[in-house]
Each structure stands twice: as structure tokens, then as C-alpha cells.
Amino acid sequence: MLSDPAPDDTTEMTEVDDVDETDAVAPSASPVVYFGTEFDVHGLVRRYNQRAIVVPTFDPEEVLPDPKAEPFQRGRVWRRPQQDRFLESLLLGFPVPGIFLVEQPGKKYLVLDGQQRLTTLAAFYAGKFRLESVDDVLRGFTYETLPDDLRRTLDDTFIQAIIIRVPQSVEDYESVYQIFERLNSGGTNLTPHEIRVALYGGELVETIRSLNNDESWRELYGRRSQRLKDQELILRIIALHVDSANYFSPLKTFLNDFLGEHRNGENLDLAAISTLFRAAAAALNFAIGRRAFRLGTQVNAAILDSVFVAVMDRIRNGPKIDIDQHAWVEAYNNLLSSERFIDAVTKATANEESVSVRLEEARAAFSAL
């Protein structure tokens, strides 16, 4: 069994050959309902500590951050001088950028933009550091040791906020997704799936997280993706298994809509899907092994989604599979020798025709086994 990377290893352990959907142009989004307001700093910190304001972790395996701990923010953790200068600006009465929040059920707010400002404030109020890279008159102070007038100045300073009303539909969530993309366009960009799991958390995301731990899947895919590519591919497999007839490009919007429509398992039998996924992974791992999904050393995402869906369909449709390793390898090799299939997994792989062709070819190859 493959071991997981060390916790501080941020290298992508398994390279994946796939279309880059980051800059894909999504369909026109519906307008969102939002309003502007202001929060005093003391109130913001109180809401953060009470989990009424939630900073997303972008990974369903991460626990929501403790108010007194550093949250997971890939490539976006402020250095101490940045934290100090932000706090100094507030203490001096300088203007600071506002924050973007999305209303969630239960009067909670998800942070779209402003993560570092909020976590810096929470850490300072919790006494985690003292001011250093600031003017001499402020250097060395913690929140508790600030003079009373400066502490009141900080507590009572208002920060502007744009609040997007609770999304009411899949279309609303797609609009919020697009806003999130635009607000997180600097530094180390969040991947589409990192944004997706932050916005569409629910039973389906948790099911994907569980399937990502499957031993046969880990053997087939390789070591864990630090950018959630392995979890995105599981979502692709499930979405195409359930709804390939209605696939549309761009791929990221198709996946957003599918996850939005089924986020808590609505109209899905997640237990049955999980059983099929695990059975397909076990069959492919036993019959073909690590060379599955690879034309060379990289995992080819288009081969992976089509072959995996085809095997899940074969298991679901019956009869019971008696895995003849030679027959499975021959079927897989024949599939890779099809010029039509290879074109569909190497050229314009996210468009409707390519997806349809490769699924048709893969289903035909495995249906007789």
C-alpha cells in the first residue's frame, strides 16, 4: 500500500495530464443579491471565534480552523511584517480593504475575501504575537498590553463588508463560485476543486473524501494530491457515471452544477455509488494495476474517467464479473489501440464530443467482459 506524503510535503506527488479548466469561460451567471455593511473589529473577532464567520479550508479533510490556530490558506499566509502593518493601519486610522462574505444557513458567513485580515485580527486578540514591524510608539504591544485608548480605537474601528445573500439555487452558487475565482486570482491560485469544496460542502463531498482513502484507488492513482486533483477526478467519475448523457462544457461548470444539485445526496444512492466505485477500483487494480490510465508516466484524466465509468457500468449492469486478467488486459490494450479513443483522450478532452466518444469506446471495450 502506498504511504501518504509527509504533512509538510506540498509537492504534487502524482502528475496528471488533464485540460486546464482554471481559465475556462463559464456560461453567463445569474445576478447575486448583496448588500453593504460595516463590522467593528471587536465584533468581527467575536463572530470569528464563535464560528459565525467561517474561513474555508479548501479541503474537506481539514477541520475548520480553531480560532486560536493558523487556518490552512495555501500560498496566502501573510508574513509577520504584513500582519503588523495591517494592525498598525487600523491603530493609526488608515483605510483598509473591505471583506466579502456569503450568508450561510443559520446566520453564518463564509469568507470569500479577507481571510488573512480576519485571521490576523483573531491571532492578535488571542495574544499569539506582539507588534514588531511598526512605528516605535506601537512596537512590542500585544492586544492586552495596548494602552486603553489604543485598544478602544482598534475595537471600535469599522471594516466594510459586502455580504452576498444565501444562495437559493444551483445558478446562484455558480455565480458565487465565479466571484470566488475572481477574488482569488492573485498569488498561488486556488484550483477549481479547492473553491468547489469550500462552497459546496455536504454529504457528496464527504463521500468523495471517503472514497479518496480507498486502498485500490490509492494504488491506481498514486500518492495524494496536495491540490485535491484526486478528489476532483472522483467527482468527475461519479458525475459522468450518473449523468453523462447531459454532459456539457466547460467541465468545471458541469461539475459545479452536479455537486450543487446533489450536495447532500439528493436523488443519489451514495451508498450504491460508493460500492460500485470501490468494486471498479479493486477490479482495475487487480487486472491492470498501475499502468491503468497512463499513456506514459502521467495519469491521463480522460482515460481515467472513461475507463472507470465503463467498469462501474459493467459491474452495475451485470452479470457478475469473473476477472480474467488476460481478458481485461487485452480489452484495455485494444482500447488504447483505437485511434478514435486516443483522439478523444488527448485532444479537446473537455468538449462534448470527446467525452461522448471516449465513454462510448470504453463502455464497448469492457461491456463483454
Buried (B, 14 or more C-beta within 10 A) or exposed (E): EBEEBEEEEEEBBBBBBBBEBEEBEBEEBEEBEBEEEEBBBBBBBBBBBEEBBBBBBBBBBEEEBEBEEEBBBBEBBBEEEEBBBBBBBBBEEEEBEBBBBBBBEEEBBBBBBBBBBBBBBBBBBBEBBBBEBBEEEBEEBBBEEBEEEBBEBBBEBEBEBBBBEBBEEBBBBBBBBBBBBEBBEEEEBBBBBBBBBBBBBBBBBBBBBBBBEBEBBBBBBBBBBBBBBBBBBBBBBBBBBBBBEEBEBBBBBBBBBBBBBBBEBEEBEBEEBBBBBBBBBBBBBEBBEEEBBBBEEBBBBBBBBBBBBBBBBBBBEEEEBEEEEEEBBEBBEEBBEBEEBBBBBBEBBBBEEBBBBBBBBBBBBBEEB
